[in-house]
Amino acid sequence: MNRIRTLYSIIQYVPDSGRAEGANAGVVLFVPSAPPAARVLVRTSPTLERVRQFFKPSKTQLRRVELNVEALKHRLELARSELETEGQFEHFVATRADTVRLTPPKLAVVTDPRAEFDELYAELVGDPDIKERVAPQHVSLPSRVAEVFGRLEAERKVWRPKPLKVPGVRRPFEVSLAYQNGVTNYVRAESLADRNRAEDRLPKLGFNGQLIHQKPIDDHPGRLVVMSADSGAEPDIEKRFRETLEAFHVRFVPYAEAEQFAEEVAKTAH
């Protein structure tokens, strides 16, 4: 069988570059001889359990790591057609110096890149059985949106607030992020892939959104923005969310309009 020369790199979270201690969060395999669509294989942990175990981050810190991991993954996927040689891949890796970064590439000679990539991921990252317990707690933003918001967060135009104390509601209300453009917009990602569960959450979203609209939080007028986070959401459930939430002064962003919304925030947030 043909032996194929590849390079692999580990996606790591390194909160303190001085200490150089990192937790593995994903793996990248670069196959220079493959067609562009298969040249860069990337997989990231849906639980980030190693990050949890090694650094015990707060909820806010963990969500920031999730956003940065998603942004790097998306950037790698976009780079498939850009990276053609080992030198280009090595240069790409060397320019990643954020808290979520890539380790220096190592050589791996393989016969079946995809199969051996799975083995490499299992060995270096893996995901424990707690995945079912951890994963549903947080809905990820679409990758392109995560990339834009990650950049805006670095520019201090977007931030990740603590759970909101909505006037009149006893339990804190969690949102994904916030930005200012005359009012404080609180963005909450929602999975609408499971129709029944989504319907169950709709009244709570409308109730909290109405109160956020009526009663300023920390003396700042606000608005709730609900974003559909799954490409598999059916059009009719998104239509129902839009029509219902608008009556409560809540903005709804369908999945298909997520990138357009992110670009809008990039232009208007301050």
N, C-alpha and C positions, 0 to 999 in steps of 0.2 A: 504494500500500500504506500501511496505517496506520503512523504513527511513534509509538513507545512511549517514554515517558520512564522512564529507569532511573537508578539510582546504583550505582557499583561501588567496591569497596574491596579493597585487597591485604592478604592475611595475611602479616605479616612477623615474622621473628625478629630482635629487637633486644636483644642481650645487655647493652649498656651504654647506658642512656637518656641519659647525659651526652654521649656521642659521637654518638648518634642515627644509627648506622650499622646498616642492616638488610639481610637477605637474604629475597627473596620465597619464600614457601612455599605460597601458594594465592591464590585469588581468590573474591570474593563479589559476586554481582549481585543487587540488590534491585529487584524489579518491583512497585511498589505497586498497579498495576491488575490484576495477575494473581490468580487464586484462591489461597487460603492454601497449598495444596500446592505451587504453583509460584512463590510470591512471593519466596523466598530460594533462589538457586542458589549452591552452594558446592562448590569442588573444591580439594583439597590435593595436593601432590606426594607420590607414594609413595616417592620416593628422597631428597627434601630435598637434592638435589645442589647447589643454590645455597648452602645453609647449609654443606655440606661444603667447597665451594670457597672461600667467603669467610672462614669462621671456623675451619676445620679443628678441629672439636670432638673431644674424646675420645669413646670409645664410650659412656661413662656420660652425658656431656653431650648427645650426640646422641639418646640414648634419652629423656632428659628433654624435649628439644625435641619429639620424636615424640609423647610423651604429651600435652604441652601443645597441640600442633596438633590432635590427635584430640579433645581435650576442647573446644577452641574450635569445631571443626567440629560436634560434637554439640550444643553450646549453640546454634549458629546454626540447626541443623535443628529444634531444639525451639522456636525463636523464630518460626517461620514464621507461626503463628497469632496471635502476640502483636504483631508488627510490621505496622502497617497504613499508616502515613504516612511520608513522607520524614523528618520531624522525629523520629519514634520511632526510625527506623533510625540517624539521625545521633547521637541520644543513646546508643543501644546501642553504637555504635562508640566514642564518646568515653569510655565507662566501661571499656573494655578497656585496662588499663595494665600488663599483665604483660610478660614478655620476648617472648611471642608475642602480637601485637596486630594491630589493623586500622588501616590508613592512613585519613586523613580522606576521606570519600566524594567521588567526582567524578561529574559528570553525564555520561550517555551516552544519546543518542537512537537507538533501534534499531528494526528492523522485525521481526526474528526473534530474540527474546531467547536461546533455547537455542543456536542456531547461532552467533550473535555472541559468546555467552559462551565457547563453545569456542575461537573465534579470539582472544578476549581472554586466555584462560588460556595458549594457545600462545605468545602474544606476551610476556606478563609473567612467566610461570613456565616453562612447557615442561618436558619431561623428556627428558634425553639417552638415547642408545642403551644406556647402561650400566645401565638399569633392571633388565634380567634378571640382571645380576651383583650388584646391590646389594640388590634387594627381598627375595630369599629369606633374607638373613642375619638378619633380625629379624622375628618374628611379632608383629603388633600386638595389643594387648588389645582386646576389644569396646569400642565407643565409650562406652557408659554406664559400664562398668567403668573405663575410662581417666579419665573425668570424676571419678568418686568417688576413685580413687587419686591423681589430681592434687591434689584438695583435701586429702586426708590427708597427702600428701607436704609440702604447704605447712604443715600443722600438725605436721610432724615425727613423725607416727605411722606413716608408711610411708617406706621409703628404697630406694634402688637400689644394692645391694651390688656390689662388684667380683666377677669370676668366682670361684666358690668353690673353695677347695683342700680337696676332700673327702678325708679320711684314707683312704689305700690306693689312691687314683686319681692317676695321674700328670698327666693333662690337666685343666686348670681346667674347671669346670662352670658354665655361664652360666645365670643366672635373671633374670626380669624385674624383680622387686622382692621386698621382705621386710617383715615386720611382726611385732611381739611380742604374744602374748596368753597368756603363761605359758611358751611355747616360741617359738623363732624359726621362723616359717613362711617358707619360700622358695618364691615363686610363679613358675612357669615356664609361659608361654603356648606351646601347641603347635598347629600346624595339622594337622588330621586329614582334610582334604579329599582328599588323595592317600593312598588306603588303603595302598598298598604301601610308600610311604616312611614312613608312620606306623608300620606294623608293624615296620619295620627299626629304628626308634628306641625301641620299647617295652622291649627288654631293657636298654638303657643307662639309661633312666629308672628302671626297677625297681632296677637295681644301685646307682645313685647314691642313690636314695631310701632303700634299705635301710641303706647306710652312714651317711647323714645321720641316720637314726633311731638307729643304734647308737652312733655316735661323735660326740660334741659337736664343733662347729666353733667355734673361739675360746672354748672352755670353756662354750658355751651349747648346751643340748639343742635339737635342731631337727627339722623335718619338711618334706618336700617336698610342694608342692601343684601339681598339673598341671592347667592350665585349657585346655579346648578352645576355640580362638579362631575357628573358622569356622562360620557358620550352615549351610554345606553339608555338614557332617560327618554321615555316616549313623549312625542310632541304634545299629546293631549294632557298629560300630567303637568308639563311645563306651562301649557296654556292656562290650566286651572290655577296653578300657583300664581302666575302673573295677574290674572283677573281678580283673584281673591285678595292677594297682598296689596295690590294698588288701592283697594278700598280702605286699607289701613295705613295708607301713606308709606308703604314699603316698596322699594324698587326691586324688581326681579330681573336677573340677568340669565337668559337661557344659555346652555352650554355652547351653542353655535355662535353666540355673540360674546364669549368670554374674552377673546383676544382683542376685539374692538373695544370692549370695556376697559381692559388693561391699558390700552394706548390712550384712551380718554383720560384715565387717571394720571397717566404720565404727563399729560399736557396741562391738566387743571389742578393737580395737587400742589399744595404749598405749605 
